[in-house]
Structure formats: structure tokens, C-alpha cells
Amino acid sequence: MISQNNKPRIFISLMILLIAVWALWPSIELQFFPPDNNAEIEALKKESIKLGLDLQGGASFLLEVEIPTLVENLAVSVKPKADSLLAAIISDAKKGDSQETFISRFVQAATTNEIQLRRHFEGLGSTNAEIESGLNAAANDAINQVLEILQNRVDEFGVSEPTIQKQGSHRIIVELAGVTDTDRAEALLERTALLEFIYLKDGSSTQNIISKIDAIQSDGDTALAELDTVEADTDSSLLKIADETLLETEAISINNFTSLLIPTPSGDMGVPLSNRPRVNNILEQEDVKQIIQKDYGRFVWSSDPLKSSEEQEETYILYYLDADPNNPELTGQVVEDAVADIYNGQPIVRLGMNSEGAKTWSVITSRVGDRVAIVLDNKVHMAPSIRSKITDGRTQVEGLDDMEEAKDIAIVLRAGKLPAPIRKVYGHEVGPALGQDSVDKGTTSILVGLVIVLLFMLIYYKFAGLIADIALIWNILLVLAVLAMLDATLTLPGIAGLILTVGMSVDANVIIFERIREEMRKGKTVRAAIDSGYTRALTTIIDANVTTLLVALILWQFGTGPIKGFAVVLFAGIAISMFTAIFFTRTIFNIITSRKQLKTLSI
């Protein structure tokens, strides 16, 4: 008969065992009884033990925050593009080898050219030295903000236990375990997520700027001066310009801006894909940029080409936006909610704004009949005409390729825009072959270590060693179950922690067994020796393991990547080994000694 005192212990042990098996069953099923259905396999992967980048492969990126662009964005009062000297200094500072020293090079050049930076950077200081310190602090804050935003994006992307950490002063390492679509992951990370709502220029303003650009390409400044005194024909349309261009192509220079445009069904400026490089070259000319800036304009490409037959060349729309600073400004900062959805069979992103955004959006949409471009990362996704005033702050983004793009855009809008663009320094895919090799070697090392420890305990402590061996196997089972329940990720350092746990988990049993031996040599009965052995060993076990637990906690709290993976397994292993040594093995000894009066104990 089992003693009444042992029944609660047996019940607790069995319940823990059942919970452990339940938590590990998806991993067991995935490993030994994988289903044929891919959907079922993916469902099992979500519930099973997650493997890190070094074990299952994935994607690894080194990203760099564009400090020069951040400095340009911080400039106020007189924008760098409006100040040729400041713009030239920024351009020269960009040519340095390291972005880490960009700010110091920029401030030094400004000081050499006697530029008072306080005119351009309000609130950062009164002297150039103070402003340099302020810019460095702003850059550091921006890096930390980028880290937080990337973490939010990756969390919503669904990657378990990603590694996102700073390297140096302006670079970030991102490791995404299990990610196979590296292009999508890269786009999600690098997307600035700058959402803007901007009016389109009317037809006459657009025709006027096109004529001025043509004049620069053909007759230079003389023709441009004449055009400045002539008002645009408001009855003309962009479509008419493009049609006339088609009839007069042979008479127009290949560099003429209008000759590169073609008509579109909507009447917007269409540009064949082959003409895009030449259009970009024209728009980047300094004198062209000056007249566009003087007109408070801005040219932006459509995000996707127009739908056409396979025989036709892809055509993009070039929008001319109204960048007048007197217009109400609305950006993605006011977006409170972004949800991917389907509308008329097409993927969209529904947006909800806060009270401030709803108020501004109401002002913008009060200009019924005008067109508003929805611009994301300097690409126009749609440019609808305003049909009625919208007061509830709701709108939607259309013109997306597929539902995955809609979901990714919703993710980055919810996470917020980056304070500065980031670029990929390098990125590569970690192949699963390397991960499988690591898993195989790690498994082999665990099994070899486990067998050696089991044999040693069995030979040295005999029957008591068998009890310790059972506790050791139970300990490993519980550690893996805890990892599965916590949705933690097992990494290669985690396997090292598991191997260390195998050795340390019997340490408490060794202390207890030696105490029992000592008590039996004093002539005590088996039951008295066991009771005294556990009582006297308890303090030593707690002292030895609590210090290790504290170290594991510190590594868990402050460590990143591999160190954190090691700390998680070590902490779980030590905590569970204390439970198995003090509670589980004692329960087995109690059951044995309660059935008959033992004279000797095989220890």
C-alpha cells in the first residue's frame, strides 16, 4: 500500500509528467509522425519547440541608418536644399568613408565655411560645437527608435525570438530564424513607412512646369525667361500635349521632356519603362530642380505600372504634386490603426486616424473635385478625386500587388515610420543544411554526455544511481517542455546549456547520496539515513544552485542573441534539476521505504 503522505507527491509528479508530454507532443509528432498536409505541418511548427537561426536557417541582415539623411531631416528654418552652400557641405561630408564620423565632418566643414548652424538647427544649441553634440544625441535617439520600430515590425511579422541588436553607433544586426522569403523580410525592414497625403497640381500648373522643363532642354535660360511671362493655356490638357508630341516626335530632340511622355486613359503623364532613366536624369538637373522648387512642386512616380497586355511595354505614371508649405500637412504620424483587407476583390489597407489627423483630413477633403495623392515612401499608390468631405478620419490605400504587400504595409504603418532611412550593408540566407548539421552534432553531444553520466551514476551509486538516472531523464523532458510552453527558441548555445544541465542536474543527487552514505556509516536505519541525508543536503543544494540561477538571470536580462538563448536553457535546467533532486527522487525513496523495512540500501 502507498502511504497517504506519498499520494499527493505521486499525484503532483504524474500531473507534471502529463503536462510535459502534452506540451512536447507537437514536437514529437512533427519529428517522428509528420502529417502529409502542409497546413498541418505549419500548425505543428507553431506549437512545437522553435529552433533558432543557427539550427533551422533563416535570414541575417546588417542594416545601416542613413545619418546624412537624418541630419537633413533635422534641418529647419532654412532647408539644406534651399541653401546651396549647406547642401554642398552635406554632400562633401557624405563622401567620407565612415558614417560614424559624418556629423563631425559636417560640423567642421560648416565651421570652416563660417556657417552658423543655429540658423538651420533650432533648439540644438547656440554654437556649432553645441549643435554637434545635439546632432550626436539626436542620432543616438534615432538609432534606438529604429531598434524599437524594427522590433515591432518583426514581432507582427510573426518571427519567434528574433535577434535585433545595435552594432557600433549606427548599424543594426537583424537575424530572423525560419524566414524563407528574404526579399519580403528585407523590404519590411527597410521600408521607411513615410505616409503622406498631398494635393496634385492642376492641369495648367503641370503643363506650365513641363513647358519650362522643355525650354531648359531646348533653348536654355532665354526661352525660360520668356515662358515666365506667358500664362499657361488652361484649356489645354496633358493628354493633348502627349498626343501632339506623338505627331511631332521626329521634330523634337530626344532629350525633350515632353517627348518622353505618353497619354494614359486617366489623362495623367505616362512614362514607358525604357524612358524612366532619361526622365529621372532630366529631373535631377540642377536648373530643373530649381524651377520645380520655385513652383512648390514635386514629381513622384506611381508605385506600380499601369495594367497592360503582355506585348505592351510597362508604363508608369509621373505625378506632379503640390508641395506648397501653406497646404495642410498630413502624414502617417496620425494613423492609429491600419488593417489589411479586401475591397472589390483587391487588397487594400484601411486607415484610421487620431482626432488631430481626422481634423486635418476633414480640411484636406473639403476641396471637393481636387485630387489627393496617397504617397508611401515617395511612391504614389493612388490619387483619387475628392468626392465629399470626410470627417471621421477614415480612408484606405489601394493599388497594392497582393495581400502580402497589404499586410506588410499595415504592419509598418502600425509600427511607425523610421526617423531616417536604413540601407542594407549585407544580407544573406542561412541555409538549413548548416542548421541541420548543428542539430545533428548537438543531439549527438547530448546523447553521448547523457549516456556517460547515466553509466557513471549507475556504476558508482548502483540502485540509488538508477533513481538519479530516472530523475535526469525526467529533468531533460521537463526542460524541453518548458521551452515549448514558453514559446522559447532553442539555439546552438541553448543546446550547450542543455548539455551543461545534464552534468549539473545530478550534482544535487551526488550531494544527497553522499550525505545518506555518511548517515548510514554512523549506524542509522535506511529511512533515518534518507531523511537526514535530504535534510542536511538541502541547504548546500540551495546555496550551490541559487548562485547559478542568479548568473543565469543576469545573462537572461542583459544578454542578447546566443547569450540569452544559453541563459534561458540554463535557468530552466537548474530550476528543474532542484525540483527533481529534492522532490522527485525523494518521492521514489519514500515509496520504496514505505512498503517494507529495508535493512540495507544499494548506494
Secondary structure, DSSP 8 states (H G I E B T S, - for coil): ---TTTHHHHHHHHHHHHHHHHHHHHHHHHHHS--S-HHHHHHHHHHS-EE-HHHH-EEEEEEEE-HHHHHHHH--SS-GGG-HHHHHHHHHHHTSS-GGGHHHHHHHHHHHTT--GGGTSTTS-SSHHHHHHHHHHHHHHHHHHHHHHHHHHHHHHT-SS-EEEEETTTEEEEEEET---HHHHHHHHH----EEEEEB--HHHHHHHHHHHHHHHHTTHHHHHHHHTS---TT--HHHHHHHHHHTGGGS-TT-SGGG-EE-TTSSEEEEGGGHHHHHHHHTSHHHHHHHHHTTEEEEEBSS-----TTS--EEEEEEEE--TTS---BGGGEEEEEEEEETTEEEEEEEE-HHHHHHHHHHTTSTT-BEEEEESS-EEE--B--S---S-EEEE---SSHHHHHHHHHHHHH---SS-EEEEEEEEE-HHHHHHHHHHHHHHHHHHHHHHHHHHHHHHHHHHHHHHHHHHHHHHHHHHHHHHTT-EE-HHHHHHHHHHHHHHTHHHHHHHHHHHHHHHTT--HHHHHHHHHHHHHHHHHHHHHHHHHHHHHHHHH--THHHHHHHHHHHHHHHHHHIIIIIHHHHHHHHHHHS--S----
